[in-house]
Amino acid sequence: MELTERLTKKQAAKEPFPVSILSLTVGAFAIGMTEFVIMGLLPNVAQDLGVSISSAGQLITMYALGVAVGAPILTILTHRIPQKKLLLLLMVLFIIGNAISVIAPSYAVLMGARMLTALTHGTFFGVGAVIASNLVRPDKRAGAVSIMMAGLTIANIIGVPLGTFIGQHMGWRASFGAIAIMGVLALIGILLFIPKLKPEQPVSIVKQISALASPKLMLFLLIGALGNAGLFAVFTYIAPLLVQVSGFAEHSVTWILVLFGIGVTIGNIVGGKLADWKLLPAILGLYLAICIILAILTFTIYSPVAAVITIFFWGAASFAVMPGLQVRIMSLAQAAPALASTSSHSAGNLGNAAGAFIGGLVITHLSITALPWVGALLVGAALILGMACFISERRA
């Protein structure tokens, strides 16, 4: 009997993730491309549409605000739609938004198209995370979410450089055309491979909002926002840090960012496995690791080799924490897991914006070399809040 149980556990451990999760990964890849590719195409967009670089930059800012504000609202409004149908609807809107970007005759139309795709972003990841976690056993949930999220990280390594290359050689509109094609592939994958899930009992809007207003859930949304603020306070200004302080040539920064992206992808997968092993200890341990690595970066940033090694491990640790945090947030709002999951992306995007803003203040009032330790302080605040929650749970 004991031998049979051991064999069953061993087989379960080797059980592969369903191929259906990969269709969510493709969708995440396409969304990651549409969010970040425009960063490398701002001069082209500005020149073509006759606007300033700073105005073109608002296409990034408004996208982030669209994710932060619009995604929870869209999730609430669509909560009665079955999850698979909702994913298909979101991908259709995503394809339409990018198709409009291809033919946008003016800045205002392009901005509208960006806002439309931003609405699909947070809701897709929120609903997708719930579906991914429901396609596997409970002890594999964080790993399943990390595989879906890997699409976002791979987009940074492969998709964004590829989209930028296409945009620079065939025009920025061609980049959005390529993204729309990726959206079509994701749509087909979801249609063919995502099973028809058993419809959940509809939860009223009041109950969903009540579930979201739980103090513990709000605390973990704040923890996620602080963690992202620490990440983007440094990452937003990584290019000038590497050029002005580490002494790299500008063309070398691209390859360092690719290495950072590889670290991010590895960390995302490893973080999912750690969270499936011990959820809250994994989250807290990774935040502690990020604090230490950023503190080390304060000193290694002056050495080109040491800086690159530190940045690789920083990327790995920073994204390793995200699958576990996503699962933790979903588990704290069992009455509205999709809304909670979507809200975690909203909180994350607010953290991104806050981190970039804080980083700008640090450069203005302190110095660019102060960024790593300020980032460590922000992540440290997230760690302290998480530790307080963990201690209170242990006592209870």
C-alpha positions in Angstrom: 0.0 0.0 0.0 2.8 2.4 1.0 4.7 1.5 -2.2 1.6 2.2 -4.3 1.3 5.6 -2.7 4.9 6.4 -3.3 4.6 5.4 -7.0 1.5 7.6 -7.3 3.3 10.6 -5.8 6.3 10.0 -8.1 4.1 9.8 -11.2 2.3 13.0 -10.1 5.6 14.8 -9.7 6.6 13.9 -13.2 3.2 14.7 -14.7 3.7 17.4 -17.4 1.7 20.6 -17.5 -1.2 20.6 -20.0 -0.4 21.8 -23.5 -3.4 24.1 -23.2 -1.4 26.4 -20.8 1.0 27.1 -23.7 -1.8 28.8 -25.6 -2.0 31.2 -22.7 1.8 31.6 -22.9 1.4 32.7 -26.6 -1.3 35.2 -25.6 1.0 36.6 -22.8 3.9 36.8 -25.3 1.7 38.9 -27.7 0.6 41.2 -24.9 4.1 41.6 -23.6 5.2 42.7 -27.1 2.4 45.3 -27.5 3.2 46.8 -24.1 7.0 47.2 -24.5 7.8 47.3 -28.2 6.8 50.9 -28.6 9.7 52.0 -26.3 12.1 51.3 -29.1 9.9 52.9 -31.8 9.0 56.2 -30.2 11.2 58.4 -32.6 9.6 56.6 -35.6 6.0 57.1 -34.2 6.7 60.7 -33.3 8.1 61.6 -36.7 5.3 59.8 -38.7 2.4 61.3 -36.7 4.0 64.7 -36.3 4.1 64.8 -32.5 7.0 65.3 -30.0 8.9 62.5 -28.4 7.4 63.4 -25.0 3.8 63.2 -26.5 4.7 59.8 -28.1 5.9 58.7 -24.6 2.3 59.3 -23.3 1.3 56.2 -25.4 3.3 54.2 -22.8 2.0 56.1 -19.8 -1.7 55.9 -20.8 -1.3 52.2 -21.6 -0.1 51.6 -18.0 -3.0 53.6 -16.6 -5.4 51.7 -18.8 -4.1 48.4 -17.3 -4.2 49.8 -13.7 -7.6 51.4 -13.8 -9.5 49.8 -16.6 -8.7 46.1 -16.1 -10.5 45.6 -12.7 -13.6 47.5 -14.1 -13.7 45.3 -17.2 -13.3 42.2 -15.0 -16.3 43.2 -12.9 -18.4 44.0 -15.9 -17.7 40.7 -17.6 -17.8 38.4 -14.5 -20.9 36.5 -15.8 -19.2 35.5 -19.1 -17.7 32.0 -19.0 -13.9 32.1 -18.7 -13.0 30.5 -22.0 -15.5 32.8 -23.9 -14.1 35.8 -22.0 -10.5 34.9 -23.0 -11.6 34.6 -26.7 -13.4 38.0 -26.5 -10.3 39.6 -24.9 -8.0 38.3 -27.7 -10.5 39.5 -30.4 -10.4 43.0 -28.8 -6.6 42.7 -28.6 -6.3 41.9 -32.3 -8.7 44.7 -33.2 -6.7 47.2 -31.1 -3.4 46.3 -32.8 -5.1 46.2 -36.3 -6.3 49.8 -35.6 -2.8 50.7 -34.6 -1.5 49.5 -38.0 -3.8 51.9 -39.9 -4.1 54.7 -37.3 -4.2 58.0 -39.3 -3.5 60.2 -36.3 -2.1 60.3 -32.8 -5.5 60.4 -31.2 -6.6 57.2 -33.0 -3.4 55.4 -32.0 -3.9 56.5 -28.4 -7.5 55.0 -28.5 -6.2 51.8 -29.9 -3.5 51.5 -27.2 -6.1 52.1 -24.5 -8.3 49.3 -26.0 -5.4 46.8 -25.9 -4.5 48.0 -22.4 -8.0 47.0 -21.2 -7.4 43.4 -22.4 -4.0 43.2 -20.7 -4.8 43.0 -17.0 -8.1 41.0 -17.5 -6.3 38.5 -19.8 -3.6 37.8 -17.2 -6.2 37.8 -14.3 -8.5 35.3 -16.0 -5.6 33.4 -17.6 -4.0 32.9 -14.2 -7.3 31.5 -12.8 -7.7 29.1 -15.8 -4.0 28.0 -15.6 -4.3 27.2 -11.9 -7.5 25.3 -12.5 -6.0 23.1 -15.2 -3.5 21.5 -12.8 -3.5 19.9 -9.3 -3.5 22.4 -6.3 0.2 21.7 -5.6 1.2 22.8 -9.2 -0.8 26.1 -9.3 2.1 28.5 -9.0 4.1 26.5 -11.6 1.2 26.7 -14.0 0.9 30.5 -13.5 4.7 30.8 -14.0 4.5 29.0 -17.4 1.8 31.4 -18.6 3.7 34.4 -17.3 6.8 33.1 -19.1 5.2 34.5 -22.3 5.6 38.0 -20.9 9.3 37.5 -20.0 10.1 35.8 -23.3 8.5 38.7 -25.0 11.2 40.9 -23.5 14.0 38.7 -24.7 12.8 37.8 -28.2 9.6 39.7 -29.0 10.6 43.3 -28.2 14.0 43.1 -30.1 12.3 41.4 -33.0 9.4 43.9 -33.0 11.8 46.8 -32.8 13.9 45.3 -35.7 10.7 45.0 -37.8 9.6 48.5 -37.0 13.0 50.0 -37.8 13.2 48.3 -41.2 9.6 48.0 -42.3 8.0 50.9 -40.4 6.5 51.0 -36.9 3.1 50.0 -38.2 4.5 46.6 -39.4 5.4 45.9 -35.7 1.8 46.2 -34.6 0.8 44.0 -37.6 3.2 41.3 -36.4 1.7 41.6 -32.9 -1.8 41.2 -34.4 -0.7 38.0 -36.1 0.6 36.7 -32.8 -2.8 37.5 -31.3 -4.5 35.5 -34.0 -2.3 32.5 -33.2 -3.1 32.9 -29.5 -6.9 33.1 -30.3 -6.7 29.8 -32.3 -4.7 28.1 -29.5 -7.3 29.1 -26.9 -10.1 28.0 -29.1 -8.6 24.6 -29.8 -6.7 23.7 -26.6 -8.4 25.4 -23.6 -11.1 23.0 -22.4 -14.6 24.1 -21.7 -14.4 24.7 -18.0 -17.3 24.1 -15.7 -19.0 27.5 -15.2 -18.6 28.9 -11.8 -21.5 30.2 -9.7 -21.9 33.9 -10.6 -20.8 36.2 -7.8 -22.6 39.5 -7.4 -20.6 42.7 -8.0 -21.0 43.7 -4.4 -19.6 40.4 -3.1 -16.6 40.7 -5.6 -15.8 44.2 -4.4 -16.2 43.0 -0.7 -13.8 40.2 -1.3 -11.3 42.6 -2.9 -11.7 45.0 0.1 -10.3 42.3 2.5 -7.5 44.0 4.6 -5.1 41.0 4.1 -5.7 41.1 0.3 -5.2 44.9 0.1 -2.0 44.4 2.1 -0.6 41.9 -0.4 -1.6 44.2 -3.3 0.5 46.9 -1.5 3.3 44.4 -1.1 3.3 43.7 -4.8 3.2 47.4 -5.7 6.1 48.1 -3.4 8.1 45.2 -4.9 7.5 46.5 -8.4 8.3 50.1 -7.3 11.7 48.8 -6.1 12.3 47.0 -9.4 11.3 49.9 -11.7 13.1 52.6 -9.6 16.3 50.9 -10.9 15.2 49.2 -14.1 13.7 52.4 -15.7 17.2 54.0 -15.6 19.3 50.9 -16.2 20.7 52.2 -19.5 22.2 55.4 -18.1 23.4 53.5 -15.0 25.3 51.0 -17.2 26.7 53.7 -19.6 27.5 56.5 -17.1 28.6 54.4 -14.1 29.6 51.0 -15.3 31.3 52.4 -18.4 29.6 50.3 -21.1 29.1 51.5 -24.6 25.5 52.2 -25.6 25.3 49.3 -28.0 26.3 46.8 -25.3 23.3 47.7 -23.2 21.0 45.7 -25.5 22.9 42.5 -24.9 22.9 43.1 -21.1 19.2 43.6 -21.2 18.8 40.3 -23.1 20.9 38.6 -20.4 18.6 40.3 -17.8 15.6 38.9 -19.7 17.1 35.3 -19.6 17.5 35.7 -15.8 13.9 36.9 -15.6 12.7 33.8 -17.5 14.7 31.4 -15.4 13.6 33.1 -12.2 10.0 33.0 -13.2 10.0 29.2 -13.7 12.1 28.5 -10.6 9.9 30.9 -8.5 6.8 29.0 -9.5 8.4 25.7 -8.3 9.5 27.3 -5.0 6.0 28.8 -4.4 4.4 25.3 -5.0 6.8 24.0 -2.4 6.3 26.6 0.3 4.2 29.6 -0.8 4.6 32.4 1.8 8.2 31.5 2.9 9.2 31.5 -0.8 7.8 34.9 -1.3 9.5 36.4 1.8 12.8 34.6 1.0 12.8 36.0 -2.5 12.1 39.5 -1.3 15.0 39.2 1.1 17.2 38.0 -1.7 16.2 41.0 -3.9 17.0 43.4 -1.0 20.5 41.8 -0.6 21.2 41.8 -4.4 20.2 45.4 -4.8 22.4 46.4 -1.9 25.3 44.5 -3.5 24.5 46.3 -6.8 25.2 49.6 -5.1 28.9 48.5 -5.0 29.2 46.2 -8.1 27.7 48.8 -10.5 31.2 50.3 -10.7 32.7 47.1 -12.1 31.4 46.1 -15.6 31.8 42.3 -15.0 30.4 42.3 -11.4 27.5 44.6 -12.5 26.4 42.2 -15.3 26.5 39.2 -12.9 24.5 41.1 -10.2 21.9 42.3 -12.7 21.4 38.8 -14.0 20.6 37.5 -10.5 18.5 40.6 -9.7 16.3 39.9 -12.7 16.0 36.3 -11.8 15.0 37.0 -8.1 12.7 40.0 -9.0 10.5 37.9 -11.3 10.8 34.6 -9.3 8.5 36.2 -6.6 5.7 37.0 -9.0 4.0 33.6 -9.6 3.8 32.9 -5.9 2.5 36.4 -5.2 -0.2 35.9 -7.9 -1.3 32.6 -6.4 -1.3 34.1 -2.8 -3.5 37.0 -4.0 -6.0 34.6 -5.7 -6.2 32.4 -2.7 -7.1 35.4 -0.5 -10.1 36.2 -2.6 -11.8 32.9 -3.3 -15.1 34.6 -4.0 -13.5 36.6 -6.8 -10.2 35.1 -7.8 -10.2 36.6 -11.4 -10.8 40.1 -10.0 -8.1 39.7 -7.4 -5.7 38.3 -10.0 -6.5 41.2 -12.3 -6.1 43.7 -9.5 -2.6 42.4 -8.7 -1.6 43.4 -12.3 -3.2 46.8 -11.7 -1.2 47.2 -8.4 1.9 46.1 -10.2 1.5 48.7 -12.9 0.9 51.4 -10.3 4.1 50.2 -8.7 5.9 50.4 -12.0 4.8 54.0 -12.5 5.6 55.0 -8.8 9.1 53.3 -9.1 9.9 55.2 -12.3 8.8 58.5 -10.6 10.7 57.8 -7.4 13.8 56.9 -9.5 13.6 60.3 -11.2 13.4 62.1 -7.9 16.5 60.1 -6.7 18.5 61.1 -9.7 17.5 64.8 -9.4 18.0 65.2 -5.6 20.6 62.5 -4.8 22.5 60.8 -7.6 22.0 58.0 -10.2 24.3 55.8 -8.1 21.8 55.9 -5.2 19.2 54.1 -7.2 20.1 50.5 -6.2 19.9 51.1 -2.4 16.7 53.2 -2.8 15.3 50.2 -4.7 16.4 47.9 -1.9 14.6 50.1 0.7 11.3 49.9 -1.3 11.6 46.1 -1.6 12.5 46.0 2.1 9.2 47.8 2.9 7.4 45.0 1.0 9.4 42.4 3.0 8.6 44.0 6.4 4.8 44.0 5.6 5.0 40.4 4.4 6.9 39.3 7.5 4.3 41.0 9.7 1.5 39.1 7.9 3.4 35.8 8.2 4.1 36.3 12.0 0.4 37.2 12.6 -0.8 34.1 10.7 1.6 31.9 12.7 0.3 33.3 16.0 -3.3 32.8 14.9 
